[in-house]
Amino acid sequence: MASLLRRPIVRVLLIVGVVAVVVGLFVFEPWKLVVDQQVDEAAPVATAPAAPQQQQRGGQPAEQGVLVLASGELISHEHASSGSVSVLRLPDGSRVLRLENLDTSNGPKLKVWLADAPVLEGTDGWYVFDDGKHVDLGDLKGNKGSSNYPIPADVDLTELSSVSIWCDRFSVSFAAAALAPVGA
């Protein structure tokens, strides 16, 4: 065995093997297959009226609470997933994407995207979200639970009709939901 390790080709192969393992660990992050990240952020609530209360018909003041603009249910793509999504408008006019009861696999470089892509069942829907317009709302905070993602003020939600839990490392959707306007 000692004479085998003295050969230059064996040394080179050992070095290449160690480098390949290190790169593989960095790229694939295999520990995420067995490690879940739980997050339980509270849903946004109205804390105080942002403006004087408006009058509804009948003279009653209108509620200055959180308004659901759109919602949808996640479907599985690359990984079995479930949960719901909502686009909320807060009393101050800001908007938030809310993921509720998310249950998906953990993975490397998971992002939350708003996109203009259609939500397609099965493998047809795995790769469509980076084909057109999309807005990255940030890293997925946890693969289990509920979380909030602020939507930038300049984002036109009429152009973005879907949400994807997107794996940026492998350019694939873990899960997606079509956003249906509420009250329209």
C-alpha positions in Angstrom: 0.0 0.0 0.0 2.8 2.4 0.9 4.5 1.8 -2.5 1.1 2.6 -4.2 0.9 6.0 -2.5 4.4 6.9 -3.8 3.2 6.9 -7.4 2.5 10.4 -8.7 -0.7 9.4 -10.5 -2.2 8.0 -7.3 -1.3 11.2 -5.4 -2.9 13.3 -8.1 -6.0 11.1 -8.2 -6.3 11.4 -4.4 -6.1 15.2 -4.5 -8.6 15.4 -7.3 -10.9 13.1 -5.4 -10.7 15.2 -2.2 -11.4 18.4 -4.3 -14.4 16.7 -5.9 -15.8 15.8 -2.6 -15.4 19.3 -1.2 -17.0 20.9 -4.3 -19.8 18.3 -4.2 -20.6 19.1 -0.6 -20.6 22.9 -1.4 -22.8 22.5 -4.5 -25.3 19.9 -3.4 -25.4 20.6 0.4 -26.6 17.1 1.1 -27.2 17.7 4.8 -30.3 19.7 3.8 -32.0 16.5 2.8 -32.2 15.6 6.5 -32.3 19.0 8.1 -35.6 21.0 8.1 -35.8 24.7 8.9 -39.0 25.5 10.8 -40.2 29.1 10.7 -43.4 30.4 12.4 -43.8 34.1 11.6 -47.1 35.7 12.7 -49.3 37.1 9.9 -49.2 40.8 9.5 -51.9 42.6 11.5 -53.1 46.2 11.5 -51.6 48.0 14.5 -53.1 51.5 13.9 -55.0 53.2 11.2 -52.6 54.6 8.6 -55.2 57.2 7.5 -58.5 58.6 8.8 -61.2 55.9 8.5 -63.3 56.0 5.3 -67.0 55.9 5.5 -68.8 52.8 4.1 -72.4 52.9 2.9 -74.7 53.4 5.9 -72.2 55.7 7.6 -70.2 52.9 9.3 -66.4 53.4 9.3 -64.5 51.1 7.0 -62.0 48.7 8.6 -58.4 49.7 8.2 -57.1 46.1 8.4 -55.0 43.8 6.3 -56.6 43.1 2.9 -56.0 39.9 0.9 -55.4 40.8 -2.7 -54.7 37.3 -4.2 -54.2 33.8 -3.0 -53.4 30.3 -4.2 -52.5 26.8 -3.1 -49.0 25.3 -3.8 -48.6 22.3 -6.0 -45.6 20.0 -6.1 -42.9 20.3 -8.7 -39.4 18.9 -8.1 -40.3 18.0 -4.5 -43.5 17.1 -2.7 -44.9 20.3 -1.3 -48.0 21.8 0.2 -49.2 25.1 1.7 -50.9 28.3 0.7 -49.8 31.7 -0.5 -51.5 35.1 -0.1 -50.7 38.6 -1.3 -51.6 41.0 1.5 -52.0 44.8 1.5 -51.2 46.3 4.8 -52.9 49.5 6.2 -49.9 51.6 5.3 -50.2 50.5 1.6 -47.2 48.1 1.6 -47.7 44.5 0.4 -46.5 41.2 1.7 -46.4 37.7 0.3 -47.5 35.3 3.0 -46.6 31.6 2.9 -48.8 29.5 5.3 -48.3 26.0 6.4 -45.5 25.4 3.9 -44.2 21.8 3.8 -41.5 21.1 1.3 -38.0 19.7 1.1 -35.1 21.8 2.1 -32.5 22.5 -0.5 -29.6 24.7 -1.6 -30.3 28.3 -2.5 -34.1 28.2 -2.2 -35.8 31.5 -3.2 -39.3 32.9 -3.2 -40.2 34.3 -6.6 -43.2 36.2 -8.0 -43.4 35.3 -11.7 -45.4 35.8 -14.9 -45.2 32.1 -15.7 -48.2 29.8 -15.8 -48.3 27.2 -13.1 -48.2 23.8 -14.8 -48.6 20.4 -13.3 -45.8 17.9 -13.3 -42.4 18.2 -14.9 -43.7 20.7 -17.5 -43.8 23.3 -14.7 -40.4 22.7 -13.2 -38.4 25.1 -15.4 -40.7 27.8 -16.7 -40.3 30.4 -13.9 -37.0 31.8 -15.1 -38.2 32.1 -18.7 -40.0 35.4 -18.3 -40.4 38.1 -15.8 -39.8 37.3 -12.1 -39.1 39.1 -8.9 -36.9 37.5 -6.3 -38.4 38.2 -2.8 -35.5 36.7 -1.1 -34.2 33.5 0.5 -36.8 31.0 1.7 -36.8 31.5 5.5 -37.8 27.9 6.2 -39.0 24.8 4.4 -41.7 24.2 7.1 -44.1 26.7 8.6 -45.4 30.2 7.8 -43.4 33.3 6.8 -43.8 36.8 5.3 -41.9 38.4 2.3 -42.2 42.1 1.6 -43.1 43.0 -2.0 -41.2 46.0 -3.3 -43.4 49.0 -3.9 -42.5 49.2 -7.6 -43.6 45.7 -8.4 -46.7 45.6 -10.7 -48.7 42.6 -9.4 -51.0 42.7 -12.5 -48.0 41.3 -14.4 -47.1 38.6 -11.9 -49.6 35.8 -11.6 -47.7 33.0 -9.8 -45.3 32.2 -6.9 -42.5 29.7 -7.1 -40.3 28.2 -4.4 -37.3 28.3 -6.7 -34.0 26.4 -6.3 -31.5 28.9 -7.7 -28.7 26.4 -7.5 -30.3 23.9 -10.0 -32.8 26.3 -11.7 -35.9 24.3 -10.8 -39.2 24.9 -9.1 -39.8 22.9 -5.9 -43.4 24.1 -5.7 -45.6 26.8 -7.3 -49.0 28.5 -6.9 -51.2 30.4 -9.3 -52.4 33.7 -7.7 -56.1 34.2 -8.1 -57.4 37.8 -7.3 -59.7 37.9 -4.3 -62.9 39.7 -4.6 -62.6 40.3 -8.4 
